[in-house]
C-alpha cells in the first residue's frame, strides 16, 4: 500500500487531536512552514513568521484562506490592508495581488483549494 501525500505530510498526527499552533515553532528573523496535508485538490500549511517578516506581493491562481492562530498580521489584498489577529481569518481571492507582513510574531494556517 502506498502512502498518499496527505498521509506523508501529516503522518505523525494523523487521526489525533492536535493544537495547530504547536505544530510549528518560531525562529528568529525567519518564516517557517510545515505542510500538514497535500493532495491534488490543494494544501494545508502551517506557518510561523517572526516580527517584521512577510511574503512580498504575489498572486495565486486559487482562493486561499488564512486563519491566524497566534499574533497579528497585516494582509494586503489589491492594495487594501487588513489587520488579522489570533482567532480571525481572511480569504485572499485567486488572481488578486496579496502580501503578508508580521505586525508581531504570528502563526497561521493557509488553506488553498484548487
Secondary structure as UniProt FT lines:
FT   HELIX           5..10
FT   TURN            11..15
FT   HELIX           20..23
FT   TURN            28..29
FT   STRAND          31..39
FT   TURN            40..41
FT   STRAND          42..49
FT   TURN            51..52
FT   STRAND          54..58
FT   STRAND          64..77
FT   TURN            78..79
FT   STRAND          80..85
FT   TURN            86..87
FT   STRAND          89..92
FT   TURN            94..95
FT   STRAND          98..113
//
